[in-house]
Amino acid sequence: MTEEPFHAFSFDGVLGLGLDSLALAPEFSFFGMMAKQVALEHRSFGVFLADTDAEVSEISFGGSSEDKVASPMTWAPVALPDLGYWQVEIKAIRIGDRTLDYCADGQCRAVVDTGTSLLAVPEDFAEGLQEVCVIPPLRGCEPEPP
């Protein structure tokens, strides 16, 4: 692991959960190997990231912990799985009660990744998103006054 940003965190390592096609070799695909070797109830995993030190984060293989799920589960198919990412189609982008027009053509996709805190968007969208929602304030996302 690189010094940046990992020196700032206290953990034992990184567990990559990309799809098989992203792995250097099949044996490097942790989830792929687990799914082949262990009888999982469901070929899925669930991740709960704690908000505070009073909670404990967890990862569940073969399903999810019902006590950590706030609403009924919904499923989205992986788009372009040969790329190796957990990529899904985005039907719309909504900020507060406003739906933005960016994904109306049906071509938007996003990679779901527990290891990032960034929102990467096409360059053509970046300026428009900043105009609509500048952090702060994220709540309501009203544009800043001139």
N, C-alpha and C positions, 0 to 999 in steps of 0.2 A: 504494500500500500504506500501511497505517496505521503510525504510529510504533511502537505496541505490537502485537504482540511483535516485529515484523520488524527493528527496529534492533539486536537482539541477535544476528542471524545474518548471516554473510557469504555472500551468494549474489547472482545476477544478476537474479532475478525469480521469479515464481510461474507455473507452467504448469497451468492448470485442465484437468482431464480429465473433467468432468461429461458426462453424456449430452446429446445435441442439444437435448432439450426444456428443459434448464436454461439454455442459452445465450440471450443477448439477441437474437441473430440467428444463422442457420446458419454464417456465416463466422467467428463467435467460438467455435465448437466445434472446438478444435484436433484432437481425435481423430476427430471426424466428418469434418472436411475431409481429414485425412490418409487415412482409410479410403476416401474417394471418389476422391482424386487419386493415391494411391500403391498399387501392387500389393503388398498385404501378404499374407504366407503364411497368416496367420490374423488375423481381426479381433479382436485382443487386444493387451494390453500387460502387461509384467511389471515389477515394481518390486523392487529389492534395496536395502535400507537397511543401510549398514555399521554394525557395532557399535563399531568403533574407527577411529582415524585411519590405521591401517595398511591398512585396506580402502578400496575405492572404491565409493560408491553408484552405482547405474545404473538407467536405465529403458530397456526394450527394446520396440520397437513391432513388431507382427506375430508375437509369440511371446515366448519368455523365454530367458535364457542357461542352458543345461543345467548348467553348472558352479555356478550359484547356487541351484539347486533341490535341496532336501534330501530330498524324498520325491516320489512320483508325483503329478502334477497331478490335481486333481479340479475339477469345474465345478459351479457353482450358477447357476440362472437368475436374471436380474434381476427382482425383484418390483416391480411398479408403475413400469415404466420411464418412463411419462409424467411422473413427478415430476422426472426428470432425475438422480437419484442412483443410485449403484451400491449398490442396496439388495437384501439377500438375506434369505431366511427363516431363522430360527433354530429348530432343532429342540429344542435343550436347552442349558442353561447348566450347565457342570460346573466346579467348583472343587476342585482336587486329585482325589480319588476320589469326591467327593460330587456327585450330580446334583441341582440345585435344581428345584423344582416350578413355576417361573415360566412356562415355555413349553409346558406340557402341553396347552394349548388350541389350539396351532397358530397363534396370532396374533402371535408375536414376529417382528420384523424388525430388521435392523441395517444401517446405512450403512457401507460400507467406504470409508475415506478416509485416504490417506497423509499428509494435512496436519493431522491432529489428534492430540493426546495425551490426549484426554479420553474418558471412558466415560460417555455420557449414557444414563440409564435412566428409565423412567416413575417418577414420584414414589412411587407405591404400592410399587415394588420397592426403592427406595433404602435404606430403613431395614433391611429384611431382608438385603440384600446386605452392608451395613456390619456387621451382627451376625455374619454368617458369615465375612467376610473383611476384616479391617482391615489396611491396609498400614502398617507392617510387621506381621507377617511374611507375605509373599505365598507363600513356599514351603509347602506343606501347608495353608495358610490356616486354621490352628486358631483358634478364637475366643480372644480375650484372657482370661486368668483374671480372676475377679471381684475 
